[in-house]
Amino acid sequence: MREGINLLAVRYGRVSPRRVRPAPAFFQELDWAWPKGYKKSMAQELLFQTNCGASGDMILASLIDLLDAGSEFKKTFENIGLDVTVTVENTEKNHLRCQQVTVTAPAAEHAATWSEIDAFITAAPFASGIKANARKVFTAIFEAEAAVHGNALKNVHLHEIGASDSLVDILGFCFLWDKLACCPILFTTLVTGQGDIQTRHGLLPVPPPAVLNLIKGLEYRSGDIETELLTPTAAAILTTCGRQTDGRHKVKALKIGSGCGQKTFAQVPNILRAILSEKEDLGANDRIWALEFNLDDSSGEMVAAASEKIIQAGAIDIFVASGLMKKGRPGFNLTVLCAESEREKVVAAVFRESTAIGLRQRLEDRVILRRETQTLSVAGREVRVKVSFWRDRLLNIKPEFADVRRLAEEMSIPVKQAMLLAQGAANEKYGSGQD
């Protein structure tokens, strides 16, 4: 063991305290060196500025421009088994430079079903992560259509978007997003357009029902242009893989990509901008709903059972405090944390599973540390450790308790001894750069 690096090892009796060099800078400035062998990676995020709506080809074009991946994209997607021609070209909209992607495919003989889409994704020559993300996006589209038509997902047909086009758009997005390590995606207030559009079901208002289903719970505005600006494909990509942000979000731009749609408008450039930015590890822009309610007519068993169901409904966390309620009754104060996308389901679970007849709710900013899960070898067995960062400084290293308990069982040793082994291995790896 090297001196000056085993602060946690001292705590667990691994080395003598007198061998450890004091490290006041570590505690006072929280600014220690990166361990040898650990590759520091800048946290990044991707922001889509949806000032003129978004479509699948606009998302592709903006990412291709950002990554300078036009030739690779064309070569890849003209050779995955679809009868399509992909054109990527530089152009202008309202005198602003941008990229445009055009996918040309013959008219489909019939509307695509979920089983056909799923079969193609399964056979596609892409990594499993790309295919898994594509399935999530397509699932969102099919579920939105199923809700609109009152059908089961397996009976839904995609009439309004072509199968080949949508496969290139969605698999293409997932292919390009993977090049960005699937970094967090944010998008601004959605612009849907206004007026009516002609569909197979007749004249429908903008946004059409499927799009409205996909963006339910999010902020959107119509804008001044009388046409559909936000397509189902784009709505599914953004809402499935990203989250909406507000005007307070700070951006430190690293690269910018501009992608345009097929139409040109005098009022506003038909451009979607993709901004790759350095993500501030101090997660002040993360927002979360806090739901609170009091119970004075439930037993501890009932509160525990309700808490479990509320978590299953989508809550991020729940904590319970005991207290004295009105009329001197002992009771419980419950606080539930959840994302905006899950709030409706979580609120429903609170009222369904508990005796609450009301709750308080507020949207709060949340400061969180960036965290990663790494895998270490401990006594020849794999143990996951969670490492967390504050402003790109490695601060905390914690072995996953479930893995530690499994390690103890496999080695027939006490859990506390297994924890010492895991913590010692973590110190060896992440502390070796401190000398």
C-alpha positions as CSV (number, residue, x, y, z in Angstrom):
1,M,0.0,0.0,0.0
2,R,1.3,3.5,-0.8
3,E,1.4,6.2,1.8
4,G,-1.0,9.0,1.6
5,I,-3.7,7.2,-0.4
6,N,-5.4,4.8,2.0
7,L,-7.5,7.2,4.0
8,L,-10.4,4.7,4.0
9,A,-8.0,1.8,4.6
10,V,-7.0,3.4,7.8
11,R,-10.6,3.6,8.8
12,Y,-11.0,-0.1,8.2
13,G,-7.7,-1.1,9.9
14,R,-5.8,-1.9,6.6
15,V,-2.7,0.2,7.5
16,S,-1.3,2.1,10.4
17,P,-2.4,5.8,10.7
18,R,1.2,7.0,11.2
19,R,2.0,5.8,7.6
20,V,-0.6,8.0,6.0
21,R,0.5,11.4,4.9
22,P,-1.8,14.3,5.8
23,A,-3.8,15.6,2.8
24,P,-5.3,19.0,3.8
25,A,-5.8,20.0,0.2
26,F,-8.0,17.0,-0.5
27,F,-10.4,17.9,2.3
28,Q,-10.2,21.7,2.1
29,E,-10.3,22.1,-1.7
30,L,-11.8,18.8,-2.8
31,D,-9.2,18.9,-5.6
32,W,-7.3,15.6,-5.8
33,A,-5.4,14.2,-8.8
34,W,-6.9,11.6,-11.1
35,P,-5.8,8.1,-10.3
36,K,-3.3,6.4,-12.7
37,G,-5.1,4.3,-15.3
38,Y,-8.4,6.2,-14.8
39,K,-9.5,7.9,-18.0
40,K,-11.1,11.2,-17.2
41,S,-14.1,11.9,-19.4
42,M,-15.8,15.2,-19.8
43,A,-19.5,15.0,-19.0
44,Q,-21.5,16.1,-22.0
45,E,-25.1,16.7,-22.9
46,L,-27.0,17.4,-26.1
47,L,-29.5,20.2,-26.4
48,F,-32.0,20.4,-29.3
49,Q,-33.4,23.9,-29.9
50,T,-36.8,23.2,-31.3
51,N,-37.7,26.8,-32.4
52,C,-39.3,25.6,-35.6
53,G,-40.4,22.2,-34.4
54,A,-38.6,18.9,-35.3
55,S,-38.9,16.0,-37.7
56,G,-36.9,12.7,-37.9
57,D,-34.8,14.0,-40.9
58,M,-34.1,17.3,-39.1
59,I,-32.8,15.4,-36.1
60,L,-30.6,13.2,-38.4
61,A,-29.3,16.3,-40.3
62,S,-28.4,18.2,-37.1
63,L,-26.5,15.2,-35.7
64,I,-24.8,14.4,-39.0
65,D,-23.6,18.1,-39.1
66,L,-22.5,18.0,-35.5
67,L,-20.5,14.7,-36.0
68,D,-19.4,15.3,-39.6
69,A,-20.8,11.9,-40.4
70,G,-22.6,12.3,-43.7
71,S,-20.6,9.8,-45.8
72,E,-20.6,7.2,-43.1
73,F,-24.3,7.6,-42.5
74,K,-25.2,7.3,-46.2
75,K,-23.0,4.2,-46.6
76,T,-24.4,2.5,-43.5
77,F,-28.1,3.1,-44.1
78,E,-28.1,2.3,-47.8
79,N,-26.8,-1.2,-46.9
80,I,-28.9,-2.4,-44.0
81,G,-31.5,-4.2,-46.1
82,L,-33.9,-1.3,-46.9
83,D,-34.7,-0.2,-50.4
84,V,-33.8,3.5,-49.7
85,T,-31.5,6.2,-51.1
86,V,-30.0,8.6,-48.6
87,T,-28.9,12.0,-49.7
88,V,-26.9,14.2,-47.3
89,E,-26.1,17.7,-48.6
90,N,-25.1,21.2,-47.5
91,T,-27.8,23.8,-48.1
92,E,-29.2,27.1,-46.7
93,K,-32.4,28.1,-45.1
94,N,-33.1,31.9,-44.9
95,H,-29.4,32.4,-45.7
96,L,-28.2,30.2,-42.8
97,R,-26.0,27.2,-43.5
98,C,-27.3,23.8,-42.5
99,Q,-27.4,20.2,-43.6
100,Q,-30.3,18.4,-45.2
101,V,-31.1,14.7,-45.2
102,T,-33.5,13.2,-47.7
103,V,-34.6,9.5,-47.5
104,T,-36.1,8.3,-50.7
105,A,-38.0,5.0,-50.7
106,P,-40.7,3.4,-52.9
107,A,-44.3,3.6,-51.7
108,A,-45.1,0.9,-49.2
109,E,-47.5,-1.8,-50.2
110,H,-49.1,-1.9,-46.7
111,A,-48.8,-0.1,-43.4
112,A,-46.1,-1.5,-41.1
113,T,-47.0,-3.5,-37.9
114,W,-45.1,-3.7,-34.7
115,S,-44.0,-7.3,-35.4
116,E,-42.6,-6.3,-38.8
117,I,-40.7,-3.3,-37.3
118,D,-39.4,-5.4,-34.4
119,A,-38.2,-8.2,-36.7
120,F,-36.3,-5.8,-38.9
121,I,-34.6,-4.2,-35.8
122,T,-33.6,-7.6,-34.5
123,A,-31.9,-8.5,-37.8
124,A,-30.3,-5.1,-38.3
125,P,-26.5,-5.0,-38.2
126,F,-26.2,-2.8,-35.2
127,A,-25.0,-3.1,-31.6
128,S,-27.6,-4.3,-29.0
129,G,-27.7,-0.9,-27.3
130,I,-28.6,0.9,-30.6
131,K,-31.4,-1.7,-31.3
132,A,-32.7,-1.4,-27.7
133,N,-33.0,2.4,-28.0
134,A,-34.7,2.1,-31.4
135,R,-37.3,-0.4,-29.9
136,K,-38.1,2.1,-27.1
137,V,-38.8,4.9,-29.6
138,F,-40.9,2.7,-31.8
139,T,-42.8,1.4,-28.8
140,A,-43.7,5.0,-27.9
141,I,-45.1,5.6,-31.4
142,F,-47.1,2.4,-31.4
143,E,-48.4,3.0,-27.9
144,A,-49.5,6.5,-28.8
145,E,-51.3,5.2,-31.9
146,A,-52.9,2.4,-29.9
147,A,-54.2,5.0,-27.4
148,V,-55.7,7.1,-30.1
149,H,-57.4,4.3,-31.9
150,G,-58.3,2.2,-28.9
151,N,-56.5,-0.9,-30.2
152,A,-53.9,-3.3,-28.7
153,L,-50.4,-2.4,-29.7
154,K,-50.0,-5.6,-31.9
155,N,-53.0,-4.5,-34.0
156,V,-51.7,-1.0,-34.7
157,H,-50.6,-0.1,-38.2
158,L,-48.4,2.9,-39.0
159,H,-50.3,4.7,-41.8
160,E,-49.0,8.2,-41.4
161,I,-45.2,7.4,-41.4
162,G,-43.5,5.1,-43.9
163,A,-41.8,2.0,-42.5
164,S,-38.6,2.6,-44.4
165,D,-38.4,6.3,-43.6
166,S,-39.1,5.8,-40.0
167,L,-36.6,2.9,-39.7
168,V,-33.9,5.1,-41.1
169,D,-34.9,8.1,-39.0
170,I,-35.1,6.2,-35.7
171,L,-32.3,3.6,-36.2
172,G,-30.2,6.5,-37.7
173,F,-30.8,8.7,-34.6
174,C,-29.8,5.8,-32.3
175,F,-26.7,5.1,-34.4
176,L,-25.6,8.7,-34.2
177,W,-26.6,9.1,-30.5
178,D,-24.4,6.1,-29.7
179,K,-21.4,8.0,-31.1
180,L,-22.1,10.5,-28.4
181,A,-22.1,7.8,-25.8
182,C,-25.9,8.2,-25.4
183,C,-25.2,11.4,-23.4
184,P,-28.2,13.1,-21.8
185,I,-30.6,14.8,-24.2
186,L,-32.5,18.1,-23.5
187,F,-35.0,19.9,-25.7
188,T,-36.6,23.3,-25.4
189,T,-40.3,24.3,-25.6
190,L,-41.8,22.3,-28.5
191,V,-43.4,24.1,-31.4
192,T,-46.1,22.1,-33.1
193,G,-47.4,24.4,-35.8
194,Q,-51.1,25.2,-36.2
195,G,-54.0,24.7,-38.5
196,D,-55.1,21.3,-40.0
197,I,-53.5,18.5,-41.8
198,Q,-55.0,15.9,-44.2
199,T,-54.6,12.3,-43.0
200,R,-56.0,8.9,-43.8
201,H,-58.6,9.6,-41.1
202,G,-59.6,12.9,-42.6
203,L,-58.8,16.5,-41.7
204,L,-57.2,16.6,-38.2
205,P,-56.0,19.6,-36.1
206,V,-52.3,20.3,-35.4
207,P,-50.9,18.7,-33.4
208,P,-52.5,15.5,-34.5
209,P,-53.7,13.0,-31.8
210,A,-50.6,10.8,-31.8
211,V,-48.2,13.7,-31.4
212,L,-50.4,15.2,-28.7
213,N,-50.3,11.9,-26.9
214,L,-46.5,11.7,-27.1
215,I,-46.0,15.3,-25.7
216,K,-48.7,15.0,-23.0
217,G,-47.5,16.8,-19.9
218,L,-44.9,18.9,-21.7
219,E,-44.9,22.6,-22.6
220,Y,-45.6,23.4,-26.3
221,R,-46.8,26.3,-28.3
222,S,-48.4,26.5,-31.8
223,G,-46.2,29.2,-33.3
224,D,-47.2,31.3,-36.3
225,I,-46.9,28.8,-39.2
226,E,-49.9,26.9,-40.5
227,T,-48.6,23.4,-41.0
228,E,-47.4,20.5,-38.9
229,L,-43.9,21.3,-37.5
230,L,-43.5,18.5,-35.0
231,T,-43.8,15.0,-36.4
232,P,-44.6,11.8,-34.6
233,T,-41.1,10.4,-35.2
234,A,-39.4,13.5,-33.7
235,A,-41.9,13.7,-30.8
236,A,-41.2,10.0,-30.0
237,I,-37.4,10.5,-30.2
238,L,-37.3,13.6,-28.0
239,T,-39.8,12.4,-25.3
240,T,-38.4,8.9,-25.1
241,C,-34.7,9.7,-25.0
242,G,-34.6,13.2,-23.6
243,R,-36.3,15.6,-21.2
244,Q,-37.6,19.1,-21.6
245,T,-35.7,22.0,-20.1
246,D,-36.6,25.6,-19.5
247,G,-35.0,28.9,-20.3
248,R,-32.8,28.9,-17.2
249,H,-30.6,26.1,-18.5
250,K,-27.0,27.1,-18.9
251,V,-25.0,25.8,-21.9
252,K,-21.3,25.7,-22.5
253,A,-21.3,24.9,-26.2
254,L,-18.6,22.6,-27.6
255,K,-20.0,21.8,-31.0
256,I,-23.1,22.9,-33.0
257,G,-25.0,21.1,-35.7
258,S,-27.7,22.6,-37.9
259,G,-30.2,20.4,-39.7
260,C,-33.1,21.6,-41.8
261,G,-36.5,20.3,-42.9
262,Q,-37.8,20.0,-46.5
263,K,-40.0,23.1,-46.3
264,T,-39.0,26.8,-46.3
265,F,-40.8,29.5,-44.3
266,A,-40.4,33.2,-44.6
267,Q,-41.2,33.8,-40.9
268,V,-38.5,31.6,-39.4
269,P,-35.7,29.4,-40.6
270,N,-36.8,25.8,-40.7
271,I,-33.8,24.6,-38.8
272,L,-33.2,22.4,-35.8
273,R,-30.0,23.1,-33.9
274,A,-28.2,20.4,-31.9
275,I,-25.7,21.8,-29.4
276,L,-23.2,19.5,-27.7
277,S,-22.2,21.1,-24.5
278,E,-20.1,20.5,-21.5
279,K,-22.4,19.3,-18.7
280,E,-21.9,20.9,-15.3
281,D,-21.5,18.2,-12.8
282,L,-23.3,20.3,-10.2
283,G,-26.7,19.2,-11.3
284,A,-28.6,22.4,-10.4
285,N,-30.7,22.1,-13.6
286,D,-32.1,18.8,-12.6
287,R,-35.7,19.3,-11.4
288,I,-37.9,17.0,-9.5
289,W,-41.4,16.9,-8.0
290,A,-41.7,16.6,-4.2
291,L,-45.1,15.2,-3.0
292,E,-45.9,15.4,0.7
293,F,-48.8,14.1,2.7
294,N,-49.6,13.1,6.3
295,L,-51.3,10.0,7.6
296,D,-52.7,9.6,11.1
297,D,-55.0,6.7,10.5
298,S,-52.6,4.0,9.2
299,S,-50.4,1.4,10.9
300,G,-46.7,1.0,10.2
301,E,-47.5,-2.1,8.2
302,M,-49.9,-0.2,5.9
303,V,-47.5,2.7,5.4
304,A,-44.7,0.2,4.4
305,A,-47.0,-1.6,2.0
306,A,-48.2,1.7,0.4
307,S,-44.6,3.0,0.1
308,E,-43.6,-0.1,-1.8
309,K,-46.4,0.3,-4.3
310,I,-45.7,4.0,-4.7
311,I,-42.1,3.2,-5.6
312,Q,-43.3,0.6,-8.1
313,A,-45.5,3.2,-9.7
314,G,-42.4,5.2,-10.7
315,A,-41.3,7.2,-7.6
316,I,-37.6,7.8,-7.4
317,D,-37.6,7.8,-3.6
318,I,-39.8,7.9,-0.6
319,F,-39.1,8.6,3.0
320,V,-41.2,8.5,6.1
321,A,-41.0,10.5,9.3
322,S,-43.1,10.0,12.4
323,G,-44.7,13.0,14.1
324,L,-47.6,14.3,16.1
325,M,-50.6,15.2,14.1
326,K,-53.7,17.2,15.0
327,K,-55.6,16.3,18.1
328,G,-52.4,14.8,19.5
329,R,-52.5,11.7,17.2
330,P,-49.2,10.0,16.3
331,G,-48.8,9.7,12.6
332,F,-46.5,9.7,9.6
333,N,-45.3,12.4,7.2
334,L,-44.4,10.9,3.8
335,T,-42.3,12.7,1.1
336,V,-42.3,11.2,-2.4
337,L,-39.8,12.3,-5.1
338,C,-40.6,11.7,-8.8
339,A,-39.9,13.0,-12.3
340,E,-42.5,15.0,-14.2
341,S,-43.1,12.1,-16.6
342,E,-44.1,9.8,-13.7
343,R,-46.0,12.3,-11.5
344,E,-49.5,11.4,-12.7
345,K,-48.9,7.7,-12.1
346,V,-47.3,8.3,-8.7
347,V,-50.1,10.6,-7.5
348,A,-52.6,8.0,-8.5
349,A,-50.7,5.4,-6.5
350,V,-50.6,7.6,-3.4
351,F,-54.4,7.9,-3.4
352,R,-55.0,4.3,-4.4
353,E,-52.6,2.6,-1.9
354,S,-52.7,4.9,1.1
355,T,-55.4,6.6,3.2
356,A,-54.4,10.1,2.1
357,I,-57.2,12.4,0.9
358,G,-54.9,15.2,-0.3
359,L,-51.2,16.0,-0.9
360,R,-48.9,19.0,-1.3
361,Q,-46.7,19.2,-4.4
362,R,-43.9,21.4,-5.5
363,L,-41.3,21.4,-8.3
364,E,-37.8,21.7,-6.9
365,D,-34.3,22.2,-8.2
366,R,-32.1,19.2,-7.2
367,V,-28.3,19.2,-6.9
368,I,-26.9,15.7,-7.7
369,L,-23.4,14.3,-8.2
370,R,-22.5,12.7,-11.5
371,R,-22.1,9.0,-10.8
372,E,-20.7,6.0,-12.7
373,T,-20.7,2.3,-12.0
374,Q,-17.4,0.5,-12.4
375,T,-16.5,-3.2,-11.9
376,L,-13.6,-4.4,-9.8
377,S,-12.1,-7.8,-9.2
378,V,-12.2,-8.8,-5.6
379,A,-10.8,-12.2,-4.7
380,G,-11.4,-13.3,-8.2
381,R,-15.1,-12.1,-8.2
382,E,-16.7,-9.1,-9.8
383,V,-18.0,-6.4,-7.5
384,R,-19.6,-3.2,-8.7
385,V,-18.6,0.1,-7.2
386,K,-20.3,3.4,-7.6
387,V,-18.0,6.4,-8.1
388,S,-19.4,9.9,-7.9
389,F,-18.0,13.3,-9.0
390,W,-18.4,16.9,-8.2
391,R,-17.3,19.3,-10.9
392,D,-15.2,16.6,-12.5
393,R,-13.5,15.7,-9.2
394,L,-13.8,12.1,-7.9
395,L,-15.3,12.3,-4.4
396,N,-17.0,9.1,-3.4
397,I,-16.3,5.4,-4.0
398,K,-18.9,3.0,-2.6
399,P,-19.1,-0.8,-3.3
400,E,-22.6,-2.0,-4.2
401,F,-23.9,-3.7,-1.0
402,A,-25.7,-6.4,-3.0
403,D,-22.4,-7.5,-4.6
404,V,-20.6,-7.3,-1.2
405,R,-23.3,-9.6,0.3
406,R,-22.9,-12.0,-2.5
407,L,-19.2,-12.0,-2.1
408,A,-19.6,-12.8,1.6
409,E,-21.8,-15.7,0.8
410,E,-19.6,-17.1,-1.9
411,M,-16.5,-16.8,0.3
412,S,-18.3,-17.9,3.5
413,I,-17.1,-14.9,5.4
414,P,-19.0,-12.1,7.4
415,V,-20.4,-9.3,5.3
416,K,-18.3,-6.7,7.2
417,Q,-15.1,-8.6,6.1
418,A,-16.3,-8.7,2.5
419,M,-16.9,-5.0,2.7
420,L,-13.3,-4.5,3.9
421,L,-12.0,-6.5,0.9
422,A,-14.1,-4.6,-1.6
423,Q,-13.3,-1.2,-0.1
424,G,-9.6,-2.1,0.0
425,A,-9.7,-3.1,-3.7
426,A,-11.4,0.2,-4.5
427,N,-8.8,2.2,-2.6
428,E,-6.0,0.3,-4.5
429,K,-7.5,1.3,-7.9
430,Y,-8.8,4.8,-7.3
431,G,-6.3,6.0,-4.7
432,S,-3.1,5.0,-6.4
433,G,-2.7,8.4,-8.1
434,Q,-2.5,10.4,-4.9
435,D,1.3,10.2,-4.3
